[in-house]
Structures are given as C-alpha cells and as structure tokens.
Amino acid sequence: MRKVSIFGATGSIGQNTIDLIKRAPEEYEVVALTGARNIEQLAADARALNAQIAVTADDSLLEDLRAALKGSGVIAAAGADAILEAAHRPADWIMSAIVGAAGLAPGMAALGQGSTLALANKESLVCAGKLLLETGRAQGAQILPVDSEHSAVFQALVGEDMNAVERIIITASGGAFRDWPIEDLCDATLDQASSHPNWDMGQRITIDSASMFNKAMEVIETREFFDVAPEQIEVLIHPQSMIHALVGFNDGALMAHVGPPDMRHAIGYALHHPQRRHIPVERLDLAAIGSFEFRAPDDARWPALRIAREVMARGGLAGAVFNAAKETALDGFIAGQLKFTQMSDVVSQVLDRMDAQGGHIDATMTLDNVLETDHLARKAARLAIEQRAG
C-alpha cells in the first residue's frame, strides 16, 4: 500500500484527491489530512480513510476536532507546528494543496522525506521556486505539477527534448469578467467575482481567476518549473477551458492537451504517475463541441499579467513580495476595503516600495528570508490598503 498525505484536504483540490483515493481504498494508507476551519469535513474524511492524524490550522478548533474524532483512533492536532509535524511523517506521496504562502513550509518539510510531492500550491513556486526545486533534487524527491495548465505542459513534454521547445502557451478562461466592459470592473461586487463560468473552485482562487492574478502566478510557475525564459511563455484566453496548455516546438508543431475542466484529471495523473489509470471524468464529444475559441489577453483588463512580467524581470524574492501583496489585497477586496480594480494597484505599489528599499527582493533565497519577506510585504500591503481606505 502507498502511504499518502493530503495537505489542504478540505479544499476543492483536497476533496477531489480524496474522491480518487476512496475509489481504490485498498491501494492507499492515509497518513495525514490537514484542513482549516471545516472541522466536520476534515473529521469525516479522517474517519472514512482511517487516517493516522488530522490537523486543523486553527488552534482554537482543536477541541472541536478532538470531539469529532472521538473513538475513531485518529490523532487530532492543531496549528502550524502540528502541520509541519504531519509533513515530517513518512509518506510515499503527498498532495500539497494548502492555499497561499502557508503551504510553502509544509511542502519543503515533505520533500525532506524524499517523497513524491504533488504540487497544487502554486505559491511555493512563485515565492521560492529555485529553493523548492533544489531541495527536491537534493533529497531525491519528485515534484509533479497539479495545476491543470502545468500538468498539461508536463504531459505534453513526455519524451521530448526541452532544447526543441520554442514556447509554452497556458490558457485562461478569462474568469467572471472576461466580457464585461472595462469601465464597469471597478464596481464589480464580491459575489460577482466569486462565480466562475467553468470551474468549481474555492472563493479565493475564483476571484484570482476573475482578476487573472491566478494566471499571473501560473506564468511565474511556468518559468520556474520548466526553466524557460519569460519571453517563451504566452497566455491565451480560451473561454471553453478544454485546452489547458500547448507546447510549441522548433519544427513549428504545437502539442495541445485537451480535456474537460475537471481537476481530477491533473490530480489523477500525479497520483498514478508514471502510469495512466482510469479517471471518472467526462469524455469530450468534439463533434458536439464544434469549435474552440481563442483570443489574446488585454493587459488593460488584466494588469496582473503585466505585473507578473515585471516580477520575473526583477528576480530574487520579487515573487514572494508579489504573492504576499496579492493575498493581502485579495483580503482587502473580500473585506470591502478595496475595489476590484484596486488590487493590482496595491500589488504594484508594494513591489515598487520594497524594491526601492533594497535588502528584501535581492536577499538570498532561504526559507527564513522568504518568510520574512512575505511578512514585510503583507505589512506594506496592509498599510497601502489603509491609506486608500483613509
């Protein structure tokens, strides 16, 4: 039996992972499940999968988790230290699906076990891609992408020579506001931004899709994971969300990965790698679909894409600043402190401020420096939000 752990088990990626594991429970021994505040779901899954330990990130909910797990034999724990302890438990395969920079330290700890890390936490590559990948190589661990776009690129590159790759094209649905008049975006509400036309995802990533900060992160991820130059990475708006990525080669050929907008495909590919196994996703009827639509992204509508290019040009720890400012600006929008279009303004302001100060973006990439830079960028972003609110 393969030992598996799922970090971020109560989110959409975690739940889809659990769905696949429950379809073949005899193949897996579940070591750890972690979640945030959805104690009922976390406890139910821990019981159903007979996990060794279940951890909530919220210290205040420990007693609730203990009560929900009473009599199950599953250990209950809480807090960041407990999540790190769970990441140090030996496992063959670990899903890293904690949302945000909080997923970096557990992912790094998991790599220390020489495990296969299925990486859905895009912030890890954005904030500390070089550090994460070097750690994986040093520990003999394998890192497999779970973002649908990067899984698609990874699959398209099987058996190919990276020296023959001219470009990588990642697609974007365009999110909730792809067809809105640009002048209306400043008045977009939280409910409107929280509704995705194609994907069933959590609120934060759905809003990031509407603002294209999600895709901006994925551009940086592509550079880090596949070690290509920024100018080789393109973004294409594809409203149907069925072509997840394309790889262009030096003979002019394009290799496309086509599939339904169902995250179980990318998760299943990582779970079963290097094999391909049956996955219960929709089989596309191309004749019924008829055609695919593409359009170029508009930087005026989605300034996050321009900011991503600036982050790659700055280098160093600019990705950590970018992610922290983005997460904090998103908090501000959700709390009603920022308009939808002001999120990108805050991120740009924090990047400029911390770059001008020196000693942050150009610091050596260590886990401590990344976490410190993350802390300072969040502080700067909160100040920028307060100034706008004032």
Buried (B, 14 or more C-beta within 10 A) or exposed (E): EEBBBBBBBBBBBBBBBBBBBEBEEEEBBBBBBBBBBBBEBBBBBBBBBEBBBBBBBBEEBBEBBBEBBEEBEBBBBBBEEBBBBBBEBEBBBBBBBBBBBBBBBBBBBBBBBBBBBBBBBBBBBBBBBBBBBEBBEEBEBBBBBBBBBBBBBBBBBEEEEEEEBBBBBBBBBBBBBBEBEEEEBEEBEEEBBBEBBBBEBBBBBBBBBBBBBBBBBBBBBBBBBBEBEBEBBBBBBBBBBBBBBBBBBEEEEEBBBBBBBBBBBBBBBBBBBEEEEEBEBEEEEEEEEEEBEEEEBBEEBBBBBBBBBBBBEBEBBBBBBBBBBBBBBBBBBBEEBBBBBBBBBBBBBBBEBBBEEEEBBEBEBEBEBBBBBBEBBBEBBBBBBEEBEE
